[in-house]
Amino acid sequence: MSSRKGALATALLVALGLALAFLLPEIGLRLVGYVPARVPSTGRMANPRWTMLVDCYPTNPRGYFDVDLRTPESREKYFGLAPLRYDRLSARAPWAVEFRYNALRFRDRAPSPKAPGVRRVVLLGDSFTEGQGVKEQDTAARRLGEALEAAEPGKWEAVNCGRRGADFPALYDAFGDALAFEPDVLVYAFVPNDAARSAAFQARQSYLDDWIMDRGAMVEAAEVPGPRLFESRLFAFVEDRITSYRVSRATTQWYLDMYAEPNRQGWEETQAHLRAMNWTLRERGAHFLVMSWPLLVGLEGGYPFSPVHETLHRFCVKEGIAHLDLLESLRGRKSAGLWVHPVDRHPNEAAQALAAEALRPVVRDLASRP
């Protein structure tokens, strides 16, 4: 009988220990107000001809976004972009940045002949170059043009030929359009997801988040519902951490594999496009510069995508293409301080200014060469 009582006591102690192991962290998480980080999703509106677009955000944490879609003035100006969903979007993501595009769908003026003695720099790339979430005057292209012009008045122009969503081969098409600006120096702003991809490799992305838009934290609602009274914060915490780790690891590997054997065909196609761009510019008497943007994660230490930068650098050296790696200018900075928004990790106005600062001496040196 005593042995049974001992076993029962042991079982009760184990059960009590397990209960405390669950209850103490559960109580602690509730006391600190923990809930999984969720915010209303970002959005955008654009007219059919793609001459105007508005990037929309749920909050304005830095006070940078100067358009409030809830005001009568904004409603009058932008309602025609999305009349069927304007009210729903303005309730969910009311803070916005306006974009204007030319007929080539670049965020700049229409192509025009250069004035005598003017050297023109063209920045080509995707949403990092276009400046998603950034006012036009704060983009790297505009900042670079102003800096060059300040040093040599009347001698420089910089043109923004960024096109959001463009990877290779679409970036090569954008390059063909950008030649209409008659560049003296063309800067291709590389981002680690730019490479062409085989169909099999591309299919892997559908299972992943990415390191640019934090889609896992966004919900399609104007108000984020809070946790129910009896919903476990501990289970939510563990699930959130496991999901974040799994997705982050898979996404990181996907980026690394884009420049390795799993995407060998796509990387070879990308190299062919870069060679063609360099050859075309040389035939025109112009200069080609590849500038590498890092993804804005892990800049404080342990940046995970250095192998991608190294692979691109080796290629550029082999082909005689000038290369500037922005990782060296941004390393050691707080990653989140360079984001457009907590759920949008495109480079903000501070990151764009740093890019322009790094570019200025390199562009001037290239342009001075025969």
Secondary structure, DSSP 8 states (H G I E B T S, - for coil): -HHHHHHHHHHHHHHHHHHHHHHHHHHHHHHTT-----EE--EEEE-TTSSEEEEEES--TTS---EETTSHHHHHHHGGGSTTTHHHHHHH--EEEEEE--TTS-SS-------TT-EEEEEEESHHHHTTTS-GGGSHHHHHHHHHHHHSTTSEEEEEEE-TT--TTHHHHHHHHHGGG--SEEEEEE-TT-S---HHHHHGGGG---SSB-GGGEESSSS-----TTS-HHHHHHHHHHHHHHHHHHHHHHHHHTTSGGGHHHHHHHHHHHHHHHHHHHHTT-EEEEEE---SSSTTS--TTHHHHHHHHHHHHHHT-EEEETHHHHTTS-GGGGEEETTEEEE-HHHHHHHHHHHHHHHHHHHH--
